[in-house]
Amino acid sequence: MMLSESEPNKFNYLIINLIMIIVGAMLGRLMFPFALTIIGLAIIYLGTIWQRHEASISSKLRGLLPMPVRELLERRD
């Protein structure tokens, strides 16, 4: 619509962009604290999961590494 020479298409493009700006501003102000809270709770939850299963998670992740890196880590431990 942006490249169109038609006036109604340009007007529709303007309206769509204005709606997106208004909705974005409303969501940014209303939903940001909720989103931040959810992200924080997710980090805390993942931290507890990591703490409970650290050995098995670490061994699985080390299994994904290339052999030279694994050998280097085993020599370091």
C-alpha positions as CSV (number, residue, x, y, z in Angstrom):
1,M,0.0,0.0,0.0
2,M,2.9,2.3,0.7
3,L,4.1,2.3,-2.9
4,S,0.6,2.7,-4.3
5,E,-0.4,5.9,-6.2
6,S,-4.0,5.6,-4.9
7,E,-5.1,8.1,-2.3
8,P,-7.4,5.7,-0.4
9,N,-4.5,3.2,-0.1
10,K,-2.2,5.9,1.2
11,F,-4.9,6.9,3.7
12,N,-5.4,3.3,4.8
13,Y,-1.6,3.0,5.3
14,L,-1.7,6.1,7.5
15,I,-4.6,4.8,9.6
16,I,-2.9,1.4,10.0
17,N,0.3,3.0,11.2
18,L,-1.5,5.3,13.6
19,I,-3.4,2.4,15.1
20,M,-0.1,0.5,15.5
21,I,1.5,3.5,17.2
22,I,-1.4,3.9,19.6
23,V,-1.6,0.2,20.5
24,G,2.1,0.1,20.9
25,A,2.1,3.0,23.3
26,M,-0.8,1.5,25.3
27,L,0.9,-1.9,25.5
28,G,4.2,-0.3,26.4
29,R,2.7,1.5,29.4
30,L,0.2,-1.1,30.6
31,M,1.9,-4.4,29.8
32,F,5.5,-3.7,30.5
33,P,5.3,-4.3,34.3
34,F,3.5,-7.6,33.7
35,A,6.0,-8.7,31.1
36,L,8.9,-7.8,33.4
37,T,7.3,-9.7,36.2
38,I,6.8,-12.8,34.1
39,I,10.4,-12.6,32.8
40,G,11.6,-12.3,36.4
41,L,9.6,-15.3,37.6
42,A,10.7,-17.4,34.7
43,I,14.4,-16.6,35.5
44,I,13.8,-17.6,39.2
45,Y,12.1,-20.8,38.1
46,L,14.9,-21.7,35.7
47,G,17.4,-21.0,38.4
48,T,15.7,-23.5,40.8
49,I,15.5,-26.1,38.0
50,W,19.2,-25.6,37.3
51,Q,20.1,-25.9,41.0
52,R,18.1,-29.1,41.4
53,H,19.5,-30.8,38.2
54,E,22.9,-29.1,37.7
55,A,24.9,-32.2,37.3
56,S,22.7,-33.9,34.7
57,I,22.1,-30.6,32.8
58,S,25.9,-29.9,32.7
59,S,26.7,-33.4,31.5
60,K,24.1,-33.1,28.7
61,L,25.4,-29.7,27.6
62,R,29.0,-30.9,27.7
63,G,27.9,-33.8,25.4
64,L,26.9,-31.2,22.8
65,L,30.4,-29.6,22.7
66,P,33.1,-30.6,20.2
67,M,35.5,-33.2,21.5
68,P,38.6,-30.8,21.8
69,V,36.5,-28.5,24.0
70,R,35.2,-31.4,26.1
71,E,38.8,-32.7,26.6
72,L,39.9,-29.2,27.7
73,L,37.1,-28.9,30.2
74,E,37.8,-32.4,31.6
75,R,41.5,-31.5,32.1
76,R,40.5,-28.4,33.9
77,D,38.2,-30.2,36.3
